[in-house]
Amino acid sequence: MRRGRAFLLVAAAGLAVSAAAPVRAAQLTVEAPASCADPTTLADEVADLIGRPLTEIPDIDFRIRIAETSPRKWRLHLETVEGQGSTARASAVSGTREIEGKSCSELAEAASVAIAVSVRSMEAAERTPPPAAVTPALPGASPATATVVVSSSPRPAWRPSVTVGLVTDTGALPSTSPGLELEGDLQRGRLRLVLLGTWFTSQEGVGTGGARGTFQLALGGGLACFAPRRGRWTLLACGGGELGRLAGTGLVALPETGTLLWRAIRADGGATVGLTANAAILLRAGIVRPLARPDFVLDQHELVYRPSPVAVRLTAGLQLGF
């Protein structure tokens, strides 16, 4: 009798452990040149498309292989493997897909879209109720009507990041000036919004008649960028504007400081290259067009400095995502 009870207790414990076993998260395996297909970047792109991390999709894996078949011709082989996390059924390849393209980066982007489509299809199949039994209509009864429910696919989520960088300006101040920049970014799909604050070191200018002065510039700005991803790289094409404080102090016996509002529009281009899942290097160059070019003068007539019609900005920094 005791032996029978012990067997029942062991069996019950085994069922409890099996029921409490954690569900295995989806995994992404990539076999491709590292320069064009990074697993972390691909997973992030899929997360943007389906609206949540790929690791929240249970009991399924995706295998990607991208290889060059001939000059200027590449092939993508994508496998969907179900049942990896279940002990009740063996894992099996539930679907394969092959796509040809002209470049590895092109196929890497196509792979993220194909995986997102597969995830949405599987979720739609799970939500679809089984067909109801068909019963003959009674005489005189009105025919049944079917209700179709259409669910919209989730949009990519906003992904925040901050950037700390070094920046140089040539044109807004009398000579090339280094500075510090702090940025806050939000990216959704291929759209990136940037808010930035920049401070430049003071520079000395010498004007007509030997008049001299020191000049400082601090500003804030905003950019809207087209930011498509290509493997570990994110390309940037941006436009926006900036407002700031441009101050000049005359180097005379009784120095006085004049302050004016700096207003400008700008266009930037550059890229980020991923180091890890949450860190990247930012490289960007920009052209700045002042909306006003104030004159800084001494004694009402001696011109000390006037900003150039066009300024050039160069930025390099470390970007950290969340």
PEGI-V302144 format. One record per backbone hydrogen bond with DSSP energy under -1.0 kcal/mol. NH is the residue of the N-H (numbers start at 1). CO is the residue of the C=O. E is the energy in kcal/mol with one decimal. If there is no record, write none. Layout:
NH&CO&E, NH&CO&E
This chain:
5&1&-2.2, 6&2&-2.6, 7&3&-2.1, 8&4&-2.1, 9&5&-2.4, 10&6&-2.5, 11&7&-2.4, 12&8&-2.3, 13&9&-2.4, 14&10&-2.3, 15&11&-2.1, 16&12&-2.1, 17&13&-2.4, 18&14&-2.2, 19&15&-2.3, 20&16&-1.9, 26&57&-1.7, 29&62&-2.7, 31&64&-2.5, 36&33&-1.7, 37&33&-1.7, 42&38&-2.6, 43&39&-2.4, 44&40&-2.1, 45&41&-2.3, 46&42&-2.3, 47&43&-2.3, 48&44&-2.2, 49&45&-1.6, 50&46&-2.5, 51&47&-1.7, 56&53&-1.5, 57&54&-1.8, 59&24&-2.8, 61&81&-2.9, 62&27&-2.5, 63&79&-2.4, 64&29&-3.3, 65&77&-1.9, 66&31&-2.4, 67&75&-2.0, 69&73&-1.7, 70&73&-1.6, 73&70&-2.1, 74&101&-3.1, 75&67&-2.5, 76&99&-3.6, 77&65&-2.5, 78&97&-3.2, 79&63&-2.5, 80&95&-2.9, 81&61&-2.7, 82&92&-2.3, 83&59&-1.5, 92&82&-2.1, 94&80&-2.5, 95&80&-1.2, 97&78&-2.1, 99&76&-2.0, 101&74&-2.3, 107&103&-1.4, 108&104&-2.1, 109&105&-1.8, 110&106&-1.8, 111&107&-2.2, 112&108&-1.5, 113&109&-1.6, 114&110&-2.4, 115&111&-2.5, 116&112&-2.1, 117&113&-2.3, 118&114&-2.2, 119&115&-2.5, 120&116&-2.3, 121&117&-2.3, 122&118&-2.4, 123&119&-2.3, 124&120&-2.4, 125&121&-2.2, 126&122&-2.0, 127&123&-1.7, 128&124&-1.1, 141&138&-2.1, 159&187&-2.7, 161&185&-1.9, 162&320&-2.4, 163&183&-2.1, 164&318&-1.9, 165&181&-2.6, 166&316&-2.9, 167&179&-2.0, 168&314&-2.1, 169&177&-2.2, 170&312&-1.9, 177&169&-2.5, 179&167&-2.2, 180&199&-2.1, 181&165&-2.3, 182&197&-2.3, 183&163&-2.7, 184&195&-2.7, 185&161&-3.1, 186&193&-2.1, 187&159&-1.9, 188&191&-2.8, 191&188&-2.0, 192&225&-2.3, 193&186&-2.9, 194&223&-2.8, 195&184&-2.3, 196&221&-2.4, 197&182&-2.1, 198&219&-2.8, 199&180&-2.2, 200&217&-2.3, 201&178&-2.4, 203&215&-2.2, 205&213&-3.2, 207&211&-3.9, 208&303&-2.0, 210&207&-1.3, 211&208&-1.4, 213&205&-2.1, 214&249&-2.3, 215&203&-2.7, 216&247&-2.3, 218&245&-1.6, 219&198&-2.6, 220&243&-3.1, 221&196&-2.4, 222&241&-2.1, 223&194&-2.4, 224&239&-2.4, 225&192&-3.3, 226&237&-2.5, 227&190&-3.4, 230&233&-3.7, 233&230&-2.0, 234&272&-2.5, 235&228&-2.2, 236&270&-2.6, 237&226&-1.3, 238&268&-3.0, 239&224&-1.7, 240&266&-2.1, 241&222&-1.5, 242&264&-2.4, 243&220&-2.7, 244&262&-2.1, 245&218&-3.1, 246&260&-2.4, 247&216&-2.4, 248&258&-2.6, 249&214&-2.8, 250&256&-1.9, 251&212&-2.5, 252&250&-1.5, 258&248&-3.0, 260&246&-2.5, 262&244&-2.7, 264&242&-1.9, 265&289&-2.1, 266&240&-2.5, 267&287&-2.0, 268&238&-1.8, 269&285&-2.7, 270&236&-2.1, 271&283&-2.6, 272&234&-2.1, 273&281&-1.9, 274&232&-2.6, 275&279&-2.8, 276&279&-1.6, 280&319&-2.1, 281&273&-2.2, 282&317&-2.9, 283&271&-2.6, 284&315&-2.5, 285&269&-2.8, 286&313&-2.8, 287&267&-2.6, 288&311&-3.2, 289&265&-3.1, 291&263&-3.0, 296&305&-2.4, 298&302&-2.5, 301&298&-1.7, 302&298&-2.6, 304&296&-3.5, 305&296&-1.4, 308&171&-2.5, 311&288&-2.7, 312&170&-2.4, 313&286&-2.6, 314&168&-1.7, 315&284&-3.1, 316&166&-2.4, 317&282&-2.1, 318&164&-2.4, 319&280&-3.3, 320&162&-3.1, 321&278&-2.5, 322&160&-1.8
